[in-house]
Amino acid sequence: MKKIKTTCLGLFALSLGFTSCQEDDSLPLANNKPVVTFASNNVTTTEGQPGVFTLNLSKAIHHSVQFRVEVVGGTAVEGVDFDMSTFGAASIFEGAFGYLGSVSPYMSSQDFSINTIADVDPEETKTVELKISSVQEAKGLIQPQIVTINIENYVADDLSMRLDWDGSYIADPCTDLDFDLELHSSTTMYIDDSYGSCPEEIIIAGTDADDTYTLDVSLWENAYGGALTSAIPVSVTFTKAGVYSETYDLSGSYALDNPADGTGAGVTYVPFTVLKVGNVYTVTDAGAVQVVSGKVANNRMSAEQKIALKNRK
C-alpha cells in the first residue's frame, strides 16, 4: 500500500515538473525579448528620395535585433525604380534569401530605408511591398508583416537643355568639334553659357524670372582640319523631369565646310525660344516660328564678345 502511495506521489511530482517546464520554456519569449512593431505599414516618398519605415521595440536591450526583409510584391522594379543596398545580404545560416536588417543595441526605435531611383519619365505612383520577419535566434519577437512603400513621380521645377554631338568619322568629336550653348533673356544680350563641356548643358531654374528666353546652339570651332564628309549628328534635348523629355535632331544644320575657327567666322547658330511662365516651359523651334528669329538676331553676342568671355574661363 505504501509503495502504491509513493508511486502516485512520484507521478504527481513528475506531472508538476512537466507543467513547470512547459511554462518556463515560454517565459524567456514572453518576458525577456522585446516585441517589434511598425510605426506605419504604409509610407510614401518621391522618386530619388529614400522610402523610410520605422521599427519600434517594446524595450531597448543591449543586443542588436536582426530581421529579414524580402521584396514580395508591388509595381516598382528592383534595380530600376529602387534598390536594397541599404540592407545586408542574408547569409547561408539565415537561409540565403532576402536581406538582413538590424536594430542597433540600446535603441527602442530605428528608421530603415530603401533607395528610390529618379528618372525623367512621367509615371504613375509605383509601390514596393516588403515582408519583414524574424530570423533564427533573433533577440526580438517579430510577427511577419508587409510594409508598403509608395513611390510618387518626381516632377522638376527646372528645365534642362542638353546638347549632344557625335561623329564616327573623326577621332574625338569632343575635341575636334566645339559646339556651344548660349542663353539670352528678352532684355539682355547674354545671361548664361555652356562652352567647355561635352555634352554641353544649361538649366533654367524654376526660381528664375518668367521670360521669353533664347537658346543658341552653335558650332564654334572645327579643329578636324578640312571639310567633314557627312552630316554631324547633333541633337538638343529639353527635359523637365517627370513631365517630358523632347529631343530635336539638328543633324545637317551645320555646313560641312564651315570654318568655325573660333573667331566667329562662319559660325552657324540654330536658335530656340523658351517661354517660361512659373514652372511651365514652352519650347519653340525657331524654324517653325519666324518671329523668334528676329529676337535672336537682336540678342546674339558678337564674335568679339564671345571670344573675350571664353578667354576668361
TORKOL-4160 file (C-alpha; in steps of 0.2 Angstrom, whole numbers, padded with zeros to 4 digits, m for minus):
313
<pt num="1" X="0000" Y="0000" Z="0000"/>
<pt num="2" X="0014" Y="0012" Z="0004"/>
<pt num="3" X="0023" Y="0008" Z="m0012"/>
<pt num="4" X="0007" Y="0012" Z="m0022"/>
<pt num="5" X="0005" Y="0028" Z="m0012"/>
<pt num="6" X="0024" Y="0033" Z="m0016"/>
<pt num="7" X="0021" Y="0029" Z="m0034"/>
<pt num="8" X="0006" Y="0041" Z="m0035"/>
<pt num="9" X="0016" Y="0055" Z="m0027"/>
<pt num="10" X="0030" Y="0052" Z="m0039"/>
<pt num="11" X="0019" Y="0053" Z="m0054"/>
<pt num="12" X="0011" Y="0069" Z="m0047"/>
<pt num="13" X="0028" Y="0077" Z="m0044"/>
<pt num="14" X="0033" Y="0072" Z="m0062"/>
<pt num="15" X="0017" Y="0080" Z="m0068"/>
<pt num="16" X="0020" Y="0096" Z="m0059"/>
<pt num="17" X="0038" Y="0096" Z="m0066"/>
<pt num="18" X="0032" Y="0094" Z="m0083"/>
<pt num="19" X="0020" Y="0108" Z="m0082"/>
<pt num="20" X="0033" Y="0119" Z="m0074"/>
<pt num="21" X="0045" Y="0115" Z="m0088"/>
<pt num="22" X="0032" Y="0120" Z="m0101"/>
<pt num="23" X="0029" Y="0136" Z="m0093"/>
<pt num="24" X="0047" Y="0140" Z="m0091"/>
<pt num="25" X="0050" Y="0137" Z="m0110"/>
<pt num="26" X="0038" Y="0151" Z="m0114"/>
<pt num="27" X="0044" Y="0164" Z="m0101"/>
<pt num="28" X="0060" Y="0170" Z="m0110"/>
<pt num="29" X="0050" Y="0174" Z="m0126"/>
<pt num="30" X="0036" Y="0182" Z="m0116"/>
<pt num="31" X="0046" Y="0192" Z="m0103"/>
<pt num="32" X="0064" Y="0194" Z="m0110"/>
<pt num="33" X="0063" Y="0198" Z="m0128"/>
<pt num="34" X="0056" Y="0215" Z="m0134"/>
<pt num="35" X="0042" Y="0214" Z="m0146"/>
<pt num="36" X="0045" Y="0223" Z="m0163"/>
<pt num="37" X="0031" Y="0233" Z="m0171"/>
<pt num="38" X="0030" Y="0246" Z="m0185"/>
<pt num="39" X="0026" Y="0264" Z="m0184"/>
<pt num="40" X="0017" Y="0263" Z="m0200"/>
<pt num="41" X="0014" Y="0249" Z="m0213"/>
<pt num="42" X="0011" Y="0261" Z="m0227"/>
<pt num="43" X="0023" Y="0275" Z="m0231"/>
<pt num="44" X="0025" Y="0287" Z="m0246"/>
<pt num="45" X="0040" Y="0295" Z="m0254"/>
<pt num="46" X="0045" Y="0303" Z="m0270"/>
<pt num="47" X="0057" Y="0297" Z="m0284"/>
<pt num="48" X="0075" Y="0300" Z="m0279"/>
<pt num="49" X="0071" Y="0301" Z="m0260"/>
<pt num="50" X="0073" Y="0287" Z="m0248"/>
<pt num="51" X="0057" Y="0276" Z="m0243"/>
<pt num="52" X="0058" Y="0276" Z="m0224"/>
<pt num="53" X="0049" Y="0264" Z="m0212"/>
<pt num="54" X="0052" Y="0264" Z="m0193"/>
<pt num="55" X="0053" Y="0249" Z="m0182"/>
<pt num="56" X="0049" Y="0251" Z="m0163"/>
<pt num="57" X="0054" Y="0239" Z="m0149"/>
<pt num="58" X="0044" Y="0237" Z="m0133"/>
<pt num="59" X="0060" Y="0240" Z="m0124"/>
<pt num="60" X="0079" Y="0243" Z="m0128"/>
<pt num="61" X="0091" Y="0229" Z="m0125"/>
<pt num="62" X="0110" Y="0228" Z="m0126"/>
<pt num="63" X="0109" Y="0216" Z="m0141"/>
<pt num="64" X="0105" Y="0220" Z="m0159"/>
<pt num="65" X="0089" Y="0214" Z="m0165"/>
<pt num="66" X="0090" Y="0206" Z="m0183"/>
<pt num="67" X="0076" Y="0204" Z="m0195"/>
<pt num="68" X="0074" Y="0199" Z="m0213"/>
<pt num="69" X="0067" Y="0210" Z="m0227"/>
<pt num="70" X="0060" Y="0202" Z="m0243"/>
<pt num="71" X="0053" Y="0210" Z="m0259"/>
<pt num="72" X="0037" Y="0201" Z="m0261"/>
<pt num="73" X="0027" Y="0212" Z="m0272"/>
<pt num="74" X="0022" Y="0229" Z="m0279"/>
<pt num="75" X="0023" Y="0238" Z="m0296"/>
<pt num="76" X="0041" Y="0245" Z="m0294"/>
<pt num="77" X="0055" Y="0235" Z="m0302"/>
<pt num="78" X="0071" Y="0232" Z="m0291"/>
<pt num="79" X="0086" Y="0239" Z="m0299"/>
<pt num="80" X="0076" Y="0251" Z="m0310"/>
<pt num="81" X="0064" Y="0260" Z="m0298"/>
<pt num="82" X="0073" Y="0256" Z="m0281"/>
<pt num="83" X="0087" Y="0246" Z="m0274"/>
<pt num="84" X="0090" Y="0237" Z="m0257"/>
<pt num="85" X="0109" Y="0242" Z="m0255"/>
<pt num="86" X="0105" Y="0249" Z="m0238"/>
<pt num="87" X="0102" Y="0231" Z="m0231"/>
<pt num="88" X="0115" Y="0217" Z="m0230"/>
<pt num="89" X="0113" Y="0201" Z="m0239"/>
<pt num="90" X="0106" Y="0186" Z="m0230"/>
<pt num="91" X="0119" Y="0173" Z="m0225"/>
<pt num="92" X="0118" Y="0154" Z="m0228"/>
<pt num="93" X="0114" Y="0152" Z="m0210"/>
<pt num="94" X="0099" Y="0164" Z="m0212"/>
<pt num="95" X="0093" Y="0154" Z="m0227"/>
<pt num="96" X="0102" Y="0165" Z="m0240"/>
<pt num="97" X="0087" Y="0174" Z="m0247"/>
<pt num="98" X="0080" Y="0191" Z="m0244"/>
<pt num="99" X="0090" Y="0204" Z="m0235"/>
<pt num="100" X="0095" Y="0207" Z="m0217"/>
<pt num="101" X="0092" Y="0222" Z="m0206"/>
<pt num="102" X="0096" Y="0226" Z="m0188"/>
<pt num="103" X="0090" Y="0237" Z="m0174"/>
<pt num="104" X="0105" Y="0243" Z="m0165"/>
<pt num="105" X="0109" Y="0239" Z="m0147"/>
<pt num="106" X="0101" Y="0251" Z="m0134"/>
<pt num="107" X="0089" Y="0258" Z="m0147"/>
<pt num="108" X="0070" Y="0257" Z="m0144"/>
<pt num="109" X="0066" Y="0264" Z="m0161"/>
<pt num="110" X="0075" Y="0265" Z="m0178"/>
<pt num="111" X="0072" Y="0271" Z="m0195"/>
<pt num="112" X="0076" Y="0260" Z="m0211"/>
<pt num="113" X="0075" Y="0265" Z="m0229"/>
<pt num="114" X="0077" Y="0259" Z="m0247"/>
<pt num="115" X="0084" Y="0270" Z="m0260"/>
<pt num="116" X="0072" Y="0275" Z="m0274"/>
<pt num="117" X="0078" Y="0280" Z="m0291"/>
<pt num="118" X="0073" Y="0296" Z="m0300"/>
<pt num="119" X="0071" Y="0297" Z="m0319"/>
<pt num="120" X="0064" Y="0309" Z="m0331"/>
<pt num="121" X="0049" Y="0300" Z="m0337"/>
<pt num="122" X="0031" Y="0304" Z="m0331"/>
<pt num="123" X="0024" Y="0289" Z="m0322"/>
<pt num="124" X="0010" Y="0284" Z="m0311"/>
<pt num="125" X="0014" Y="0281" Z="m0292"/>
<pt num="126" X="0023" Y="0264" Z="m0290"/>
<pt num="127" X="0023" Y="0253" Z="m0275"/>
<pt num="128" X="0036" Y="0241" Z="m0266"/>
<pt num="129" X="0029" Y="0228" Z="m0254"/>
<pt num="130" X="0042" Y="0222" Z="m0241"/>
<pt num="131" X="0039" Y="0207" Z="m0230"/>
<pt num="132" X="0048" Y="0210" Z="m0213"/>
<pt num="133" X="0050" Y="0194" Z="m0202"/>
<pt num="134" X="0061" Y="0186" Z="m0189"/>
<pt num="135" X="0077" Y="0177" Z="m0191"/>
<pt num="136" X="0084" Y="0162" Z="m0182"/>
<pt num="137" X="0089" Y="0166" Z="m0164"/>
<pt num="138" X="0083" Y="0184" Z="m0166"/>
<pt num="139" X="0083" Y="0194" Z="m0150"/>
<pt num="140" X="0066" Y="0201" Z="m0153"/>
<pt num="141" X="0049" Y="0195" Z="m0157"/>
<pt num="142" X="0043" Y="0200" Z="m0175"/>
<pt num="143" X="0027" Y="0194" Z="m0182"/>
<pt num="144" X="0029" Y="0194" Z="m0201"/>
<pt num="145" X="0021" Y="0209" Z="m0208"/>
<pt num="146" X="0020" Y="0218" Z="m0225"/>
<pt num="147" X="0026" Y="0236" Z="m0227"/>
<pt num="148" X="0021" Y="0245" Z="m0242"/>
<pt num="149" X="0031" Y="0260" Z="m0249"/>
<pt num="150" X="0023" Y="0271" Z="m0262"/>
<pt num="151" X="0035" Y="0280" Z="m0274"/>
<pt num="152" X="0027" Y="0295" Z="m0282"/>
<pt num="153" X="0033" Y="0303" Z="m0298"/>
<pt num="154" X="0046" Y="0316" Z="m0297"/>
<pt num="155" X="0042" Y="0332" Z="m0306"/>
<pt num="156" X="0056" Y="0345" Z="m0308"/>
<pt num="157" X="0054" Y="0364" Z="m0307"/>
<pt num="158" X="0069" Y="0366" Z="m0318"/>
<pt num="159" X="0071" Y="0364" Z="m0337"/>
<pt num="160" X="0087" Y="0356" Z="m0343"/>
<pt num="161" X="0094" Y="0360" Z="m0361"/>
<pt num="162" X="0107" Y="0347" Z="m0366"/>
<pt num="163" X="0117" Y="0347" Z="m0382"/>
<pt num="164" X="0125" Y="0331" Z="m0388"/>
<pt num="165" X="0135" Y="0328" Z="m0404"/>
<pt num="166" X="0145" Y="0313" Z="m0411"/>
<pt num="167" X="0155" Y="0309" Z="m0426"/>
<pt num="168" X="0162" Y="0291" Z="m0430"/>
<pt num="169" X="0172" Y="0299" Z="m0445"/>
<pt num="170" X="0184" Y="0309" Z="m0433"/>
<pt num="171" X="0195" Y="0303" Z="m0419"/>
<pt num="172" X="0187" Y="0313" Z="m0405"/>
<pt num="173" X="0171" Y="0323" Z="m0408"/>
<pt num="174" X="0173" Y="0332" Z="m0391"/>
<pt num="175" X="0190" Y="0338" Z="m0395"/>
<pt num="176" X="0189" Y="0341" Z="m0414"/>
<pt num="177" X="0172" Y="0349" Z="m0414"/>
<pt num="178" X="0167" Y="0363" Z="m0402"/>
<pt num="179" X="0148" Y="0365" Z="m0400"/>
<pt num="180" X="0142" Y="0378" Z="m0388"/>
<pt num="181" X="0126" Y="0384" Z="m0379"/>
<pt num="182" X="0122" Y="0402" Z="m0375"/>
<pt num="183" X="0106" Y="0408" Z="m0366"/>
<pt num="184" X="0099" Y="0425" Z="m0368"/>
<pt num="185" X="0084" Y="0434" Z="m0360"/>
<pt num="186" X="0072" Y="0445" Z="m0369"/>
<pt num="187" X="0081" Y="0461" Z="m0362"/>
<pt num="188" X="0099" Y="0456" Z="m0360"/>
<pt num="189" X="0112" Y="0451" Z="m0374"/>
<pt num="190" X="0118" Y="0436" Z="m0363"/>
<pt num="191" X="0115" Y="0428" Z="m0346"/>
<pt num="192" X="0122" Y="0410" Z="m0347"/>
<pt num="193" X="0133" Y="0398" Z="m0357"/>
<pt num="194" X="0140" Y="0381" Z="m0358"/>
<pt num="195" X="0156" Y="0381" Z="m0368"/>
<pt num="196" X="0169" Y="0369" Z="m0360"/>
<pt num="197" X="0159" Y="0353" Z="m0358"/>
<pt num="198" X="0154" Y="0338" Z="m0369"/>
<pt num="199" X="0139" Y="0337" Z="m0369"/>
<pt num="200" X="0135" Y="0355" Z="m0365"/>
<pt num="201" X="0121" Y="0359" Z="m0354"/>
<pt num="202" X="0111" Y="0374" Z="m0347"/>
<pt num="203" X="0097" Y="0374" Z="m0334"/>
<pt num="204" X="0084" Y="0387" Z="m0332"/>
<pt num="205" X="0079" Y="0385" Z="m0314"/>
<pt num="206" X="0061" Y="0386" Z="m0308"/>
<pt num="207" X="0066" Y="0401" Z="m0297"/>
<pt num="208" X="0072" Y="0411" Z="m0312"/>
<pt num="209" X="0062" Y="0425" Z="m0319"/>
<pt num="210" X="0047" Y="0422" Z="m0331"/>
<pt num="211" X="0053" Y="0427" Z="m0348"/>
<pt num="212" X="0055" Y="0423" Z="m0366"/>
<pt num="213" X="0072" Y="0415" Z="m0367"/>
<pt num="214" X="0083" Y="0412" Z="m0382"/>
<pt num="215" X="0094" Y="0397" Z="m0383"/>
<pt num="216" X="0108" Y="0397" Z="m0397"/>
<pt num="217" X="0116" Y="0381" Z="m0402"/>
<pt num="218" X="0132" Y="0384" Z="m0412"/>
<pt num="219" X="0147" Y="0375" Z="m0420"/>
<pt num="220" X="0160" Y="0387" Z="m0413"/>
<pt num="221" X="0176" Y="0378" Z="m0419"/>
<pt num="222" X="0180" Y="0364" Z="m0431"/>
<pt num="223" X="0198" Y="0358" Z="m0427"/>
<pt num="224" X="0196" Y="0342" Z="m0438"/>
<pt num="225" X="0205" Y="0350" Z="m0452"/>
<pt num="226" X="0196" Y="0352" Z="m0468"/>
<pt num="227" X="0178" Y="0349" Z="m0473"/>
<pt num="228" X="0168" Y="0335" Z="m0465"/>
<pt num="229" X="0162" Y="0321" Z="m0476"/>
<pt num="230" X="0145" Y="0318" Z="m0468"/>
<pt num="231" X="0132" Y="0327" Z="m0458"/>
<pt num="232" X="0137" Y="0330" Z="m0440"/>
<pt num="233" X="0125" Y="0320" Z="m0428"/>
<pt num="234" X="0119" Y="0334" Z="m0417"/>
<pt num="235" X="0104" Y="0335" Z="m0405"/>
<pt num="236" X="0097" Y="0346" Z="m0391"/>
<pt num="237" X="0086" Y="0338" Z="m0378"/>
<pt num="238" X="0074" Y="0349" Z="m0367"/>
<pt num="239" X="0070" Y="0340" Z="m0351"/>
<pt num="240" X="0058" Y="0344" Z="m0337"/>
<pt num="241" X="0059" Y="0328" Z="m0326"/>
<pt num="242" X="0043" Y="0320" Z="m0323"/>
<pt num="243" X="0034" Y="0329" Z="m0337"/>
<pt num="244" X="0043" Y="0327" Z="m0354"/>
<pt num="245" X="0060" Y="0325" Z="m0362"/>
<pt num="246" X="0060" Y="0330" Z="m0380"/>
<pt num="247" X="0075" Y="0328" Z="m0392"/>
<pt num="248" X="0077" Y="0339" Z="m0408"/>
<pt num="249" X="0088" Y="0332" Z="m0421"/>
<pt num="250" X="0100" Y="0345" Z="m0428"/>
<pt num="251" X="0110" Y="0334" Z="m0440"/>
<pt num="252" X="0113" Y="0343" Z="m0456"/>
<pt num="253" X="0110" Y="0360" Z="m0448"/>
<pt num="254" X="0129" Y="0364" Z="m0449"/>
<pt num="255" X="0138" Y="0366" Z="m0465"/>
<pt num="256" X="0151" Y="0353" Z="m0468"/>
<pt num="257" X="0164" Y="0365" Z="m0474"/>
<pt num="258" X="0160" Y="0378" Z="m0460"/>
<pt num="259" X="0177" Y="0385" Z="m0455"/>
<pt num="260" X="0171" Y="0388" Z="m0437"/>
<pt num="261" X="0188" Y="0394" Z="m0432"/>
<pt num="262" X="0184" Y="0401" Z="m0415"/>
<pt num="263" X="0184" Y="0419" Z="m0422"/>
<pt num="264" X="0165" Y="0419" Z="m0426"/>
<pt num="265" X="0169" Y="0417" Z="m0444"/>
<pt num="266" X="0157" Y="0405" Z="m0452"/>
<pt num="267" X="0149" Y="0401" Z="m0436"/>
<pt num="268" X="0131" Y="0394" Z="m0438"/>
<pt num="269" X="0118" Y="0397" Z="m0425"/>
<pt num="270" X="0102" Y="0387" Z="m0423"/>
<pt num="271" X="0090" Y="0396" Z="m0411"/>
<pt num="272" X="0076" Y="0390" Z="m0400"/>
<pt num="273" X="0064" Y="0400" Z="m0389"/>
<pt num="274" X="0059" Y="0395" Z="m0372"/>
<pt num="275" X="0044" Y="0404" Z="m0364"/>
<pt num="276" X="0044" Y="0402" Z="m0345"/>
<pt num="277" X="0028" Y="0405" Z="m0335"/>
<pt num="278" X="0030" Y="0399" Z="m0317"/>
<pt num="279" X="0036" Y="0381" Z="m0319"/>
<pt num="280" X="0028" Y="0379" Z="m0336"/>
<pt num="281" X="0040" Y="0380" Z="m0351"/>
<pt num="282" X="0035" Y="0381" Z="m0369"/>
<pt num="283" X="0050" Y="0377" Z="m0381"/>
<pt num="284" X="0048" Y="0383" Z="m0399"/>
<pt num="285" X="0059" Y="0378" Z="m0414"/>
<pt num="286" X="0064" Y="0394" Z="m0422"/>
<pt num="287" X="0062" Y="0386" Z="m0439"/>
<pt num="288" X="0043" Y="0385" Z="m0436"/>
<pt num="289" X="0040" Y="0402" Z="m0429"/>
<pt num="290" X="0048" Y="0416" Z="m0439"/>
<pt num="291" X="0046" Y="0430" Z="m0426"/>
<pt num="292" X="0058" Y="0421" Z="m0414"/>
<pt num="293" X="0072" Y="0423" Z="m0427"/>
<pt num="294" X="0071" Y="0442" Z="m0426"/>
<pt num="295" X="0073" Y="0442" Z="m0407"/>
<pt num="296" X="0088" Y="0430" Z="m0409"/>
<pt num="297" X="0096" Y="0442" Z="m0421"/>
<pt num="298" X="0094" Y="0457" Z="m0408"/>
<pt num="299" X="0101" Y="0447" Z="m0393"/>
<pt num="300" X="0115" Y="0437" Z="m0400"/>
<pt num="301" X="0133" Y="0440" Z="m0394"/>
<pt num="302" X="0146" Y="0447" Z="m0406"/>
<pt num="303" X="0161" Y="0436" Z="m0411"/>
<pt num="304" X="0172" Y="0448" Z="m0401"/>
<pt num="305" X="0162" Y="0447" Z="m0385"/>
<pt num="306" X="0161" Y="0428" Z="m0386"/>
<pt num="307" X="0180" Y="0427" Z="m0388"/>
<pt num="308" X="0183" Y="0438" Z="m0373"/>
<pt num="309" X="0171" Y="0428" Z="m0362"/>
<pt num="310" X="0178" Y="0411" Z="m0367"/>
<pt num="311" X="0196" Y="0418" Z="m0364"/>
<pt num="312" X="0191" Y="0422" Z="m0346"/>
<pt num="313" X="0185" Y="0404" Z="m0342"/>
